[in-house]
Amino acid sequence: MKLKDKKKAPRKTLKLSQINELTLSVFIVKRENEDKLKTRLEELGARILSIMRGVGVSRQSVFESLRIGTDDCSVFVSTSRVEDVREIMQTISSEFALTVPGNGKGFTIDVDGYLGAKAIFIE
């Protein structure tokens, strides 16, 4: 399927009154899953703030110095409403098998409201 043939999932439009608190989520996945995770986060209503490339290191320190056993990974930083974060984390964890060692990690950080934080959700 060509890239321009893909239909983009409609983004959840929210009113300012529907956004109480925000949560910051960080996901670390294998680089080959980058596009799939990006699409899935957008479908679930999260807003992606940054996607960075990184290198994950094997658990054995001997391999670390030789750069053997390293994996290319993508680090996603996204934000979502606190009401949506549980569903987002469960869905991503399940679909990307984050509970299996070596598949990636995901965690959240609570964000207290700050000036302009909700603007990313308003179109």
Secondary structure, DSSP 8 states (H G I E B T S, - for coil): --GGGS---------GGG---EEEEEEEEEGGGHHHHHHHHHHTT-EEEEEEEEEE--S-HHHHHHT-S-EEEEEEEEEEEHHHHHHHHHHHHHHTTTTSTTSEEEEEEEE---TTGGGGG--
